[in-house]
Amino acid sequence: SLLDPNPVLYFEHKYLYRSVEGLVPDDYYNLPIGKARIAHEGNDASIITYGWAVHWAREASAEFPEKSIEIIDLRTLLPWDEEMVFASAEKTGKCLVLHEDTLTGGFGAEIASSIGEHCFHYLDAPVMRLGSFDMPVPFNTELEKQFLAKNRLKETLTRLIEF
């Protein structure tokens, strides 16, 4: 954001603090705004996601060792990397747009709509979306677990793969 001449809003998920480990380069590095990354290569289905849901997708895809599931980590939402998402949709023919936000009115609808509009002739299944329930976030920990999309991810991914 320091190199971009435009205003940049940066949000990070507080749950990820001290809960995820990974390699950090020793030297200076820059992640370009608007460029996604392939978090996991695959050929059978694509999960398009960002933030905490990237980790959910990794966990869920590990439960399907016989399938090759591609995980696209958007990293930025405006702009979002349409080129990489569309290439993944073309390659796998099956897409699940996963996000932590509520399903209705969530950013995943924009992504799913764009995939349907621009990649329809490559798709072998309808673009599926998975978000949290359309209700306020419960304060009770057990109810919150049920509210989040992660709770229904394996079932949704199974439906997509078997379509």
Backbone as JSON Lines, residues from 0, in Angstrom:
{"i":0,"aa":"S","n":[0.82,-1.19,0.0],"ca":[0.0,0.0,0.0],"c":[0.86,1.26,0.0]}
{"i":1,"aa":"L","n":[2.1,1.13,0.49],"ca":[2.99,2.29,0.5],"c":[3.39,2.71,-0.91]}
{"i":2,"aa":"L","n":[3.45,1.77,-1.84],"ca":[3.87,2.07,-3.19],"c":[2.72,2.48,-4.1]}
{"i":3,"aa":"D","n":[1.49,2.3,-3.67],"ca":[0.32,2.62,-4.49],"c":[-0.07,4.08,-4.28]}
{"i":4,"aa":"P","n":[-0.31,4.82,-5.35],"ca":[-0.67,6.24,-5.2],"c":[-2.11,6.46,-4.72]}
{"i":5,"aa":"N","n":[-2.9,5.41,-4.7],"ca":[-4.3,5.51,-4.31],"c":[-4.48,5.17,-2.83]}
{"i":6,"aa":"P","n":[-5.61,5.6,-2.25],"ca":[-5.89,5.18,-0.86],"c":[-6.06,3.66,-0.8]}
{"i":7,"aa":"V","n":[-5.55,3.05,0.25],"ca":[-5.62,1.61,0.43],"c":[-6.13,1.32,1.83]}
{"i":8,"aa":"L","n":[-7.15,0.47,1.93],"ca":[-7.63,-0.02,3.22],"c":[-7.13,-1.44,3.37]}
{"i":9,"aa":"Y","n":[-6.55,-1.73,4.51],"ca":[-5.99,-3.06,4.77],"c":[-6.69,-3.63,5.99]}
{"i":10,"aa":"F","n":[-7.31,-4.79,5.82],"ca":[-7.98,-5.47,6.92],"c":[-7.29,-6.81,7.12]}
{"i":11,"aa":"E","n":[-7.08,-7.16,8.37],"ca":[-6.56,-8.48,8.66],"c":[-7.42,-9.11,9.74]}
{"i":12,"aa":"H","n":[-7.54,-10.4,9.65],"ca":[-8.41,-11.13,10.56],"c":[-7.7,-11.34,11.89]}
{"i":13,"aa":"K","n":[-8.33,-10.89,12.97],"ca":[-7.68,-10.99,14.28],"c":[-7.47,-12.43,14.71]}
{"i":14,"aa":"Y","n":[-8.28,-13.35,14.22],"ca":[-8.11,-14.76,14.58],"c":[-6.77,-15.31,14.07]}
{"i":15,"aa":"L","n":[-6.28,-14.74,12.98],"ca":[-5.03,-15.24,12.4],"c":[-3.8,-14.82,13.21]}
{"i":16,"aa":"Y","n":[-3.95,-13.86,14.11],"ca":[-2.81,-13.46,14.95],"c":[-2.37,-14.66,15.79]}
{"i":17,"aa":"R","n":[-1.13,-14.99,15.71],"ca":[-0.5,-16.04,16.5],"c":[-1.13,-17.43,16.31]}
{"i":18,"aa":"S","n":[-1.92,-17.61,15.28],"ca":[-2.53,-18.92,15.07],"c":[-2.01,-19.6,13.81]}
{"i":19,"aa":"V","n":[-1.33,-18.87,12.95],"ca":[-0.82,-19.42,11.7],"c":[0.67,-19.11,11.61]}
{"i":20,"aa":"E","n":[1.43,-20.1,11.19],"ca":[2.86,-19.9,11.03],"c":[3.24,-20.12,9.58]}
{"i":21,"aa":"G","n":[4.29,-19.45,9.15],"ca":[4.77,-19.61,7.79],"c":[6.1,-18.93,7.62]}
{"i":22,"aa":"L","n":[6.7,-19.15,6.48],"ca":[7.98,-18.54,6.18],"c":[7.79,-17.07,5.83]}
{"i":23,"aa":"V","n":[8.69,-16.25,6.31],"ca":[8.71,-14.83,5.99],"c":[10.08,-14.52,5.41]}
{"i":24,"aa":"P","n":[10.13,-13.9,4.22],"ca":[11.43,-13.59,3.61],"c":[12.28,-12.69,4.52]}
{"i":25,"aa":"D","n":[13.59,-12.9,4.47],"ca":[14.51,-12.07,5.23],"c":[14.68,-10.69,4.59]}
{"i":26,"aa":"D","n":[14.64,-10.65,3.26],"ca":[14.83,-9.39,2.54],"c":[13.49,-8.7,2.3]}
{"i":27,"aa":"Y","n":[13.57,-7.46,1.85],"ca":[12.38,-6.68,1.51],"c":[11.6,-7.39,0.42]}
{"i":28,"aa":"Y","n":[10.29,-7.39,0.53],"ca":[9.45,-7.95,-0.52],"c":[8.16,-7.14,-0.61]}
{"i":29,"aa":"N","n":[7.5,-7.27,-1.72],"ca":[6.28,-6.52,-1.99],"c":[5.25,-7.46,-2.62]}
{"i":30,"aa":"L","n":[4.03,-7.42,-2.13],"ca":[2.94,-8.19,-2.73],"c":[2.09,-7.23,-3.55]}
{"i":31,"aa":"P","n":[1.96,-7.46,-4.84],"ca":[1.21,-6.52,-5.67],"c":[-0.29,-6.54,-5.36]}
{"i":32,"aa":"I","n":[-0.87,-5.37,-5.32],"ca":[-2.32,-5.24,-5.1],"c":[-3.04,-5.74,-6.35]}
{"i":33,"aa":"G","n":[-4.06,-6.56,-6.13],"ca":[-4.86,-7.07,-7.24],"c":[-4.35,-8.36,-7.85]}
{"i":34,"aa":"K","n":[-3.33,-8.98,-7.27],"ca":[-2.8,-10.23,-7.79],"c":[-3.02,-11.34,-6.75]}
{"i":35,"aa":"A","n":[-3.76,-12.35,-7.17],"ca":[-4.02,-13.5,-6.3],"c":[-2.82,-14.43,-6.33]}
{"i":36,"aa":"R","n":[-2.89,-15.46,-5.51],"ca":[-1.86,-16.51,-5.54],"c":[-2.56,-17.86,-5.53]}
{"i":37,"aa":"I","n":[-1.9,-18.83,-6.12],"ca":[-2.41,-20.19,-6.06],"c":[-1.87,-20.79,-4.77]}
{"i":38,"aa":"A","n":[-2.75,-20.96,-3.79],"ca":[-2.35,-21.51,-2.5],"c":[-2.14,-23.02,-2.6]}
{"i":39,"aa":"H","n":[-2.83,-23.65,-3.56],"ca":[-2.65,-25.09,-3.79],"c":[-3.07,-25.38,-5.22]}
{"i":40,"aa":"E","n":[-2.21,-26.06,-5.97],"ca":[-2.51,-26.43,-7.36],"c":[-3.5,-27.58,-7.4]}
{"i":41,"aa":"G","n":[-4.37,-27.57,-8.4],"ca":[-5.31,-28.66,-8.56],"c":[-5.95,-28.67,-9.93]}
{"i":42,"aa":"N","n":[-6.64,-29.78,-10.25],"ca":[-7.27,-29.95,-11.56],"c":[-8.73,-30.34,-11.5]}
{"i":43,"aa":"D","n":[-9.23,-30.82,-10.35],"ca":[-10.58,-31.36,-10.28],"c":[-11.64,-30.33,-9.88]}
{"i":44,"aa":"A","n":[-11.28,-29.34,-9.1],"ca":[-12.21,-28.3,-8.65],"c":[-11.4,-27.12,-8.14]}
{"i":45,"aa":"S","n":[-12.03,-25.96,-8.12],"ca":[-11.38,-24.74,-7.62],"c":[-12.15,-24.19,-6.43]}
{"i":46,"aa":"I","n":[-11.42,-23.76,-5.41],"ca":[-12.01,-23.0,-4.32],"c":[-11.42,-21.6,-4.42]}
{"i":47,"aa":"I","n":[-12.29,-20.61,-4.61],"ca":[-11.88,-19.22,-4.7],"c":[-12.2,-18.58,-3.36]}
{"i":48,"aa":"T","n":[-11.2,-18.04,-2.68],"ca":[-11.42,-17.57,-1.32],"c":[-10.38,-16.52,-0.92]}
{"i":49,"aa":"Y","n":[-10.45,-16.1,0.31],"ca":[-9.49,-15.13,0.84],"c":[-9.53,-15.16,2.37]}
{"i":50,"aa":"G","n":[-8.51,-14.59,2.99],"ca":[-8.47,-14.47,4.45],"c":[-8.43,-15.79,5.18]}
{"i":51,"aa":"W","n":[-9.15,-15.84,6.28],"ca":[-9.19,-17.03,7.12],"c":[-9.71,-18.25,6.35]}
{"i":52,"aa":"A","n":[-10.59,-18.02,5.4],"ca":[-11.18,-19.12,4.64],"c":[-10.16,-19.88,3.8]}
{"i":53,"aa":"V","n":[-9.02,-19.27,3.5],"ca":[-7.95,-20.0,2.79],"c":[-7.52,-21.19,3.63]}
{"i":54,"aa":"H","n":[-7.41,-21.0,4.92],"ca":[-7.01,-22.08,5.82],"c":[-8.11,-23.13,5.93]}
{"i":55,"aa":"W","n":[-9.36,-22.69,5.92],"ca":[-10.47,-23.64,5.91],"c":[-10.39,-24.51,4.65]}
{"i":56,"aa":"A","n":[-10.13,-23.87,3.51],"ca":[-10.07,-24.58,2.23],"c":[-8.96,-25.61,2.23]}
{"i":57,"aa":"R","n":[-7.82,-25.26,2.8],"ca":[-6.7,-26.21,2.88],"c":[-7.09,-27.44,3.71]}
{"i":58,"aa":"E","n":[-7.73,-27.2,4.85],"ca":[-8.16,-28.3,5.71],"c":[-9.17,-29.19,4.99]}
{"i":59,"aa":"A","n":[-10.13,-28.56,4.34],"ca":[-11.19,-29.33,3.67],"c":[-10.64,-30.12,2.49]}
{"i":60,"aa":"S","n":[-9.75,-29.52,1.71],"ca":[-9.21,-30.22,0.54],"c":[-8.36,-31.42,0.96]}
{"i":61,"aa":"A","n":[-7.77,-31.36,2.14],"ca":[-6.98,-32.49,2.65],"c":[-7.87,-33.7,2.93]}
{"i":62,"aa":"E","n":[-9.16,-33.48,3.11],"ca":[-10.09,-34.58,3.36],"c":[-10.5,-35.3,2.07]}
{"i":63,"aa":"F","n":[-10.0,-34.81,0.94],"ca":[-10.28,-35.42,-0.36],"c":[-8.94,-35.76,-1.04]}
{"i":64,"aa":"P","n":[-8.17,-36.69,-0.47],"ca":[-6.83,-36.96,-1.01],"c":[-6.85,-37.5,-2.44]}
{"i":65,"aa":"E","n":[-7.97,-38.09,-2.84],"ca":[-8.06,-38.64,-4.2],"c":[-8.39,-37.57,-5.23]}
{"i":66,"aa":"K","n":[-8.71,-36.36,-4.79],"ca":[-9.06,-35.26,-5.68],"c":[-7.98,-34.18,-5.62]}
{"i":67,"aa":"S","n":[-7.83,-33.5,-6.73],"ca":[-6.86,-32.42,-6.86],"c":[-7.61,-31.09,-6.85]}
{"i":68,"aa":"I","n":[-7.61,-30.42,-5.72],"ca":[-8.41,-29.21,-5.54],"c":[-7.5,-27.98,-5.55]}
{"i":69,"aa":"E","n":[-7.79,-27.07,-6.46],"ca":[-7.02,-25.84,-6.55],"c":[-7.61,-24.81,-5.59]}
{"i":70,"aa":"I","n":[-6.74,-24.13,-4.87],"ca":[-7.19,-23.08,-3.94],"c":[-6.57,-21.77,-4.39]}
{"i":71,"aa":"I","n":[-7.44,-20.82,-4.72],"ca":[-7.0,-19.48,-5.13],"c":[-7.21,-18.54,-3.95]}
{"i":72,"aa":"D","n":[-6.14,-17.95,-3.49],"ca":[-6.17,-16.94,-2.42],"c":[-6.19,-15.57,-3.08]}
{"i":73,"aa":"L","n":[-7.34,-14.92,-3.05],"ca":[-7.48,-13.63,-3.74],"c":[-6.55,-12.55,-3.21]}
{"i":74,"aa":"R","n":[-6.31,-12.53,-1.92],"ca":[-5.47,-11.55,-1.23],"c":[-6.02,-10.13,-1.28]}
{"i":75,"aa":"T","n":[-6.59,-9.68,-2.38],"ca":[-7.23,-8.37,-2.43],"c":[-8.59,-8.5,-3.11]}
{"i":76,"aa":"L","n":[-9.54,-7.68,-2.69],"ca":[-10.9,-7.75,-3.23],"c":[-11.2,-6.65,-4.24]}
{"i":77,"aa":"L","n":[-10.63,-5.51,-4.08],"ca":[-10.8,-4.43,-5.06],"c":[-9.45,-3.8,-5.31]}
{"i":78,"aa":"P","n":[-8.8,-4.12,-6.4],"ca":[-9.25,-5.04,-7.45],"c":[-9.0,-6.5,-7.06]}
{"i":79,"aa":"W","n":[-9.76,-7.4,-7.68],"ca":[-9.52,-8.82,-7.5],"c":[-9.01,-9.39,-8.82]}
{"i":80,"aa":"D","n":[-8.28,-10.46,-8.74],"ca":[-7.56,-11.03,-9.88],"c":[-8.49,-11.89,-10.73]}
{"i":81,"aa":"E","n":[-9.25,-11.25,-11.61],"ca":[-10.17,-11.98,-12.48],"c":[-9.43,-12.95,-13.38]}
{"i":82,"aa":"E","n":[-8.29,-12.54,-13.88],"ca":[-7.53,-13.38,-14.81],"c":[-7.18,-14.74,-14.19]}
{"i":83,"aa":"M","n":[-6.68,-14.72,-12.96],"ca":[-6.31,-15.99,-12.31],"c":[-7.55,-16.81,-11.97]}
{"i":84,"aa":"V","n":[-8.61,-16.17,-11.5],"ca":[-9.83,-16.88,-11.16],"c":[-10.44,-17.53,-12.4]}
{"i":85,"aa":"F","n":[-10.51,-16.78,-13.48],"ca":[-11.09,-17.33,-14.72],"c":[-10.23,-18.46,-15.27]}
{"i":86,"aa":"A","n":[-8.91,-18.34,-15.17],"ca":[-8.02,-19.42,-15.64],"c":[-8.24,-20.68,-14.81]}
{"i":87,"aa":"S","n":[-8.43,-20.53,-13.51],"ca":[-8.68,-21.69,-12.65],"c":[-10.03,-22.32,-12.99]}
{"i":88,"aa":"A","n":[-11.05,-21.5,-13.2],"ca":[-12.37,-22.01,-13.57],"c":[-12.31,-22.78,-14.88]}
{"i":89,"aa":"E","n":[-11.56,-22.25,-15.84],"ca":[-11.42,-22.92,-17.13],"c":[-10.69,-24.26,-16.97]}
{"i":90,"aa":"K","n":[-9.67,-24.27,-16.13],"ca":[-8.86,-25.48,-15.93],"c":[-9.65,-26.59,-15.24]}
{"i":91,"aa":"T","n":[-10.37,-26.26,-14.16],"ca":[-11.02,-27.3,-13.36],"c":[-12.48,-27.55,-13.76]}
{"i":92,"aa":"G","n":[-13.16,-26.54,-14.26],"ca":[-14.56,-26.69,-14.65],"c":[-15.55,-26.69,-13.5]}
{"i":93,"aa":"K","n":[-15.05,-26.61,-12.27],"ca":[-15.92,-26.61,-11.09],"c":[-15.38,-25.6,-10.08]}
{"i":94,"aa":"C","n":[-16.25,-24.68,-9.63],"ca":[-15.8,-23.62,-8.73],"c":[-16.7,-23.48,-7.51]}
{"i":95,"aa":"L","n":[-16.05,-23.32,-6.38],"ca":[-16.72,-22.98,-5.14],"c":[-16.14,-21.65,-4.66]}
{"i":96,"aa":"V","n":[-17.0,-20.66,-4.48],"ca":[-16.57,-19.37,-3.94],"c":[-16.89,-19.4,-2.45]}
{"i":97,"aa":"L","n":[-15.86,-19.33,-1.64],"ca":[-15.98,-19.48,-0.19],"c":[-15.56,-18.19,0.5]}
{"i":98,"aa":"H","n":[-16.4,-17.72,1.41],"ca":[-16.02,-16.56,2.22],"c":[-16.67,-16.64,3.59]}
{"i":99,"aa":"E","n":[-16.06,-15.93,4.53],"ca":[-16.52,-15.97,5.91],"c":[-17.77,-15.12,6.12]}
{"i":100,"aa":"D","n":[-17.95,-14.11,5.32],"ca":[-19.07,-13.19,5.44],"c":[-20.39,-13.94,5.24]}
{"i":101,"aa":"T","n":[-21.5,-13.29,5.6],"ca":[-22.8,-13.9,5.34],"c":[-22.99,-14.1,3.84]}
{"i":102,"aa":"L","n":[-23.76,-15.1,3.48],"ca":[-23.94,-15.45,2.07],"c":[-24.59,-14.32,1.29]}
{"i":103,"aa":"T","n":[-25.68,-13.79,1.79],"ca":[-26.4,-12.72,1.09],"c":[-25.66,-11.4,1.25]}
{"i":104,"aa":"G","n":[-25.36,-10.78,0.13],"ca":[-24.68,-9.49,0.15],"c":[-23.18,-9.59,0.33]}
{"i":105,"aa":"G","n":[-22.64,-10.78,0.34],"ca":[-21.2,-10.96,0.5],"c":[-20.48,-10.77,-0.83]}
{"i":106,"aa":"F","n":[-19.19,-10.53,-0.76],"ca":[-18.4,-10.28,-1.97],"c":[-18.33,-11.52,-2.86]}
{"i":107,"aa":"G","n":[-18.53,-12.68,-2.28],"ca":[-18.51,-13.92,-3.06],"c":[-19.53,-13.93,-4.18]}
{"i":108,"aa":"A","n":[-20.64,-13.23,-4.01],"ca":[-21.66,-13.19,-5.05],"c":[-21.13,-12.5,-6.31]}
{"i":109,"aa":"E","n":[-20.33,-11.46,-6.14],"ca":[-19.73,-10.76,-7.28],"c":[-18.78,-11.69,-8.03]}
{"i":110,"aa":"I","n":[-17.98,-12.42,-7.3],"ca":[-17.03,-13.33,-7.93],"c":[-17.77,-14.45,-8.65]}
{"i":111,"aa":"A","n":[-18.75,-15.07,-7.98],"ca":[-19.52,-16.16,-8.58],"c":[-20.24,-15.68,-9.85]}
{"i":112,"aa":"S","n":[-20.8,-14.5,-9.79],"ca":[-21.5,-13.94,-10.95],"c":[-20.54,-13.74,-12.12]}
{"i":113,"aa":"S","n":[-19.36,-13.23,-11.85],"ca":[-18.37,-13.01,-12.9],"c":[-17.89,-14.32,-13.51]}
{"i":114,"aa":"I","n":[-17.69,-15.33,-12.68],"ca":[-17.29,-16.64,-13.2],"c":[-18.39,-17.18,-14.11]}
{"i":115,"aa":"G","n":[-19.65,-17.11,-13.64],"ca":[-20.76,-17.59,-14.45],"c":[-20.9,-16.85,-15.77]}
{"i":116,"aa":"E","n":[-20.66,-15.56,-15.75],"ca":[-20.8,-14.74,-16.95],"c":[-19.67,-14.98,-17.95]}
{"i":117,"aa":"H","n":[-18.44,-15.07,-17.47],"ca":[-17.28,-15.13,-18.36],"c":[-16.74,-16.54,-18.61]}
{"i":118,"aa":"C","n":[-17.13,-17.5,-17.8],"ca":[-16.55,-18.85,-17.93],"c":[-17.62,-19.92,-18.12]}
{"i":119,"aa":"F","n":[-18.83,-19.53,-18.4],"ca":[-19.94,-20.48,-18.46],"c":[-19.64,-21.68,-19.36]}
{"i":120,"aa":"H","n":[-19.07,-21.44,-20.53],"ca":[-18.84,-22.54,-21.48],"c":[-17.72,-23.49,-21.05]}
{"i":121,"aa":"Y","n":[-16.98,-23.16,-19.99],"ca":[-15.95,-24.06,-19.46],"c":[-16.44,-24.87,-18.25]}
{"i":122,"aa":"L","n":[-17.57,-24.49,-17.69],"ca":[-18.02,-25.08,-16.43],"c":[-18.73,-26.42,-16.62]}
{"i":123,"aa":"D","n":[-18.42,-27.36,-15.74],"ca":[-19.08,-28.67,-15.72],"c":[-20.11,-28.76,-14.6]}
{"i":124,"aa":"A","n":[-20.22,-27.7,-13.81],"ca":[-21.16,-27.64,-12.69],"c":[-21.5,-26.18,-12.44]}
{"i":125,"aa":"P","n":[-22.63,-25.92,-11.81],"ca":[-22.93,-24.52,-11.47],"c":[-21.91,-23.99,-10.47]}
{"i":126,"aa":"V","n":[-21.62,-22.71,-10.56],"ca":[-20.73,-22.09,-9.57],"c":[-21.44,-22.13,-8.23]}
{"i":127,"aa":"M","n":[-20.79,-22.66,-7.22],"ca":[-21.38,-22.74,-5.89],"c":[-20.78,-21.66,-5.0]}
{"i":128,"aa":"R","n":[-21.58,-21.18,-4.08],"ca":[-21.13,-20.19,-3.09],"c":[-21.36,-20.77,-1.71]}
{"i":129,"aa":"L","n":[-20.45,-20.43,-0.82],"ca":[-20.63,-20.83,0.58],"c":[-20.18,-19.68,1.46]}
{"i":130,"aa":"G","n":[-21.09,-19.21,2.26],"ca":[-20.8,-18.17,3.23],"c":[-21.46,-18.53,4.55]}
{"i":131,"aa":"S","n":[-21.31,-17.65,5.51],"ca":[-21.94,-17.88,6.81],"c":[-23.44,-17.63,6.71]}
{"i":132,"aa":"F","n":[-24.17,-18.09,7.71],"ca":[-25.62,-17.92,7.71],"c":[-26.0,-16.44,7.73]}
{"i":133,"aa":"D","n":[-27.14,-16.12,7.14],"ca":[-27.64,-14.74,7.07],"c":[-28.31,-14.36,8.39]}
{"i":134,"aa":"M","n":[-27.49,-14.08,9.37],"ca":[-27.98,-13.7,10.7],"c":[-26.82,-13.04,11.45]}
{"i":135,"aa":"P","n":[-27.09,-12.39,12.55],"ca":[-25.99,-11.83,13.34],"c":[-25.08,-12.93,13.88]}
{"i":136,"aa":"V","n":[-23.82,-12.6,14.05],"ca":[-22.86,-13.57,14.58],"c":[-23.19,-13.86,16.04]}
{"i":137,"aa":"P","n":[-23.41,-15.14,16.39],"ca":[-23.71,-15.48,17.79],"c":[-22.49,-15.25,18.69]}
{"i":138,"aa":"F","n":[-22.74,-14.89,19.92],"ca":[-21.66,-14.68,20.88],"c":[-21.21,-15.99,21.52]}
{"i":139,"aa":"N","n":[-22.08,-16.96,21.57],"ca":[-21.74,-18.27,22.12],"c":[-20.79,-18.98,21.16]}
{"i":140,"aa":"T","n":[-19.7,-19.5,21.67],"ca":[-18.67,-20.13,20.84],"c":[-19.21,-21.3,20.03]}
{"i":141,"aa":"E","n":[-20.0,-22.16,20.64],"ca":[-20.54,-23.32,19.92],"c":[-21.53,-22.89,18.83]}
{"i":142,"aa":"L","n":[-22.34,-21.88,19.12],"ca":[-23.26,-21.38,18.1],"c":[-22.51,-20.69,16.97]}
{"i":143,"aa":"E","n":[-21.43,-20.01,17.3],"ca":[-20.63,-19.35,16.26],"c":[-20.02,-20.38,15.32]}
{"i":144,"aa":"K","n":[-19.57,-21.5,15.84],"ca":[-19.02,-22.56,15.0],"c":[-20.06,-23.04,13.99]}
{"i":145,"aa":"Q","n":[-21.32,-23.15,14.43],"ca":[-22.39,-23.58,13.54],"c":[-22.74,-22.51,12.5]}
{"i":146,"aa":"F","n":[-22.58,-21.25,12.89],"ca":[-22.88,-20.11,12.03],"c":[-21.91,-20.0,10.85]}
{"i":147,"aa":"L","n":[-20.62,-20.27,11.11],"ca":[-19.59,-20.07,10.1],"c":[-19.69,-21.07,8.95]}
{"i":148,"aa":"A","n":[-19.29,-20.64,7.78],"ca":[-19.33,-21.47,6.57],"c":[-18.45,-22.71,6.71]}
{"i":149,"aa":"K","n":[-17.41,-22.63,7.49],"ca":[-16.49,-23.76,7.65],"c":[-17.24,-25.04,8.04]}
{"i":150,"aa":"N","n":[-18.28,-24.89,8.83],"ca":[-19.06,-26.03,9.32],"c":[-19.73,-26.81,8.19]}
{"i":151,"aa":"R","n":[-19.98,-26.16,7.05],"ca":[-20.66,-26.8,5.93],"c":[-19.77,-26.98,4.7]}
{"i":152,"aa":"L","n":[-18.48,-26.73,4.87],"ca":[-17.56,-26.74,3.72],"c":[-17.38,-28.13,3.12]}
{"i":153,"aa":"K","n":[-17.15,-29.15,3.93],"ca":[-16.92,-30.49,3.4],"c":[-18.14,-30.98,2.62]}
{"i":154,"aa":"E","n":[-19.32,-30.75,3.17],"ca":[-20.56,-31.17,2.49],"c":[-20.71,-30.46,1.14]}
{"i":155,"aa":"T","n":[-20.46,-29.16,1.11],"ca":[-20.6,-28.38,-0.12],"c":[-19.55,-28.81,-1.15]}
{"i":156,"aa":"L","n":[-18.34,-29.02,-0.7],"ca":[-17.27,-29.46,-1.6],"c":[-17.57,-30.84,-2.17]}
{"i":157,"aa":"T","n":[-18.15,-31.71,-1.36],"ca":[-18.57,-33.04,-1.84],"c":[-19.6,-32.91,-2.96]}
{"i":158,"aa":"R","n":[-20.6,-32.05,-2.75],"ca":[-21.64,-31.84,-3.77],"c":[-21.02,-31.32,-5.07]}
{"i":159,"aa":"L","n":[-20.09,-30.4,-4.96],"ca":[-19.45,-29.84,-6.15],"c":[-18.64,-30.91,-6.89]}
{"i":160,"aa":"I","n":[-17.85,-31.65,-6.19],"ca":[-17.0,-32.68,-6.8],"c":[-17.84,-33.75,-7.47]}
{"i":161,"aa":"E","n":[-18.94,-34.14,-6.83],"ca":[-19.78,-35.22,-7.35],"c":[-20.76,-34.76,-8.42]}
{"i":162,"aa":"F","n":[-20.84,-33.48,-8.69],"ca":[-21.82,-32.97,-9.67],"c":[-21.53,-33.53,-11.05]}
